[in-house]
Amino acid sequence: MVSQPQFGGDGYQTEQEVRRWAADVEAKAQRYQQMQAEVAAVSVTESSRDGVVRVTVDATGAVTDLDIGDRHAELSGAELSREVLTTMRRAQSRITGSVAEVMERTVGDDPQTVAAVVGSYRERFPEPEPEDGRHTGSPVEEISFDRPDDPGPGTQPPRRRPPRRPRPDDDDDDNPWGNGSILS
């Protein structure tokens, strides 16, 4: 923590206090720049339990590398998608710990900043749901809005033709729109 300079003494003492305070501020700024650079360099790699998927994410949670092993052919598309997302979320959830280590090492003397940054990461990248199939959150229900005339999934509804407009009885060659206006 940077302490405030003590003014009010003689000119020499005040000058020394200002120099010490300025040096403390400069040192703190350098530590924050170091923290920022180290946080930006955070990268986490996680593998799926079966080793088919490996995902690397950066400090923002963005996927920077995705490797899918040859055994992916043993999985359905849905299973492979689930493995990729689960592995990505596990990697993202580990970012918080890496950022916390950097924060403690570089600016640990500023607990409010450390708590705010780590809390922000914890909120953005929570622990993923357990992989054993148990869902700990609220249950999700599937809702469908079936229409009475809906033939069901996978079938095309019958095509309906728009009603035909009545034609005017009189075909006047001078008026291509018939007897009525073009809006009728």
N, C-alpha and C positions, 0 to 999 in steps of 0.2 A: 504494500500500500504506500502511496506517495504521501508523505506528511507535508503539511502546509508550512511555509517558511515563517519564522518568527521575526516580525519587524518591530522596530521601536528601539533597538539598541543603537550603538554608534554606527557610523557609515560603513566602516570596515566589516563589522559583524553582519549588517544587513546585506552587504554585497556578497559575503560568503554564503549566507542563507539562501539568497536568490540563486547563486551558482549551484549550490547543492540541490535545491529544489528543481532547477532546470535539468540537471544531470539525472535526477530521479525520473522526471517526466520523460526524458529521452530514452532512458533504459526501459521504462515501462512500454513506451511506443515500440521499441525494438522487440521486446518480448511478445507484444501483440501481433506484430508483423510476422515473427517466427511462428507463433501459434496459427495464424491464418495460413501461412505457407504449408505447415505440417498438416493441418486439417484438410486443406485442398488436396494433399497428396495421399490421404487415407484411401485405401483400397482393400476390399474384403472379398475373398473367394470362398465359396461354399460348394460342396458336392452333394448330389442326391445320395440317399442311403444305398442305392444299388450301383452307384458310380456311373450311371448312364449320362447324367447331366452335371455340368460344372459351370457355375455362373460367377462372374466377377462384377462387382459394383463399385462405383466411386463414392466420394463423400456426399454427393447429392442424391445417391440412391440409383443413379442411372446405370444400366447394364453396359459395361465396357468390354466384356468378353463372354461368349457363350459357346461352350463345347458340348456337343451331343455325340456320345459314343456309338459305336457300330451296333451295340445291342439294342438300340432304339427300335429296331424292326420287330422286336419281341413285344413291344407295347402298342396299344391302340393310339390313335391320334389324341383322344381325350386323356388317356393316361400320360402320354408324353407331355402334353400341355400342362397337366396338373403337376407333373414333376418339375417342369421348368419354373412355373409360378411359385411352387412351394420352396424350391431351392433359392430362387431370387429373393423371396421374402425372408428366408432364414439369413441370407447374406446381408440384406438391408438391416435386419434387426441387430446384427453385430456391429454396424457402423457406430452406434451409440457408445459402445464400450471403447472402441478405438479412439473416438473423438474425446471421450472423458479422460483417457490416459494422456492425450496430447494437452488437453486443457489443464489438467493437474500439474503436469510437468512444466508448462510454459507460463501460465498465469494463475496458478493455484492460490496465490495470495489475494485473489479477487473472487471470493466465493460466490458473490452475486452473479457475476458474469459466467462463471463456471456452471452454476445451477441453471441459469437462463438458457445457455447454449445446449447443455446436455438435456435439459427438459424439452427443448424444442426438437431435438433429434429423437428423444424417446417418444414424443407425440407423433412425429412423422413416420417413424419406423418401429411400431410396436412389435412385441414378441408374436410370432406367427401362431396360428392354431396348432394344437397337437396333431401329429401325423398319424396317430393310431385310429383315426376315424371319429374320435369323440369330438363333438363340437361343444365348446364351452360357452358360446354366446347364445343369443336368443334364437329359437328355432326359425328356420326359413320355410315358408310355405309356398307352394307353387300355386299361382292364381291364374286362371284362364277365363276369358270372357267369351264363352261360346254363344254364337247367335243361333236362334232356332233353325235358320235355313243354312247353317254352316255344315258342309258335308263331312267335315273332320279333317285331321291332319293328313298331308300327303296327297290330297285330291284337289283338283282344280274346281272352283265353283263354276256353275254354268254361266256362259256369257249371256248377258242381257243386252238386247238392243234398245237404244233409246226410242221413245215413241216417235212415230212419224208425224211430221207437221202436215196439216191439211193443205192441199194445193188449191190455189184459186181456180175457179171454174173457167174463167176467161183467160185465154192465152193471147194477150195483146202483143203483137210483134214490136210495137213502138216502145213498150214498157217491159223490159226483161224481168221485172219483179212481179209481174201480174197486176191485178187490180188493187191490191193492198200495198201498204208501204213496205219498204225493205225490212222493217222491224217486225212485221207480223208473221 
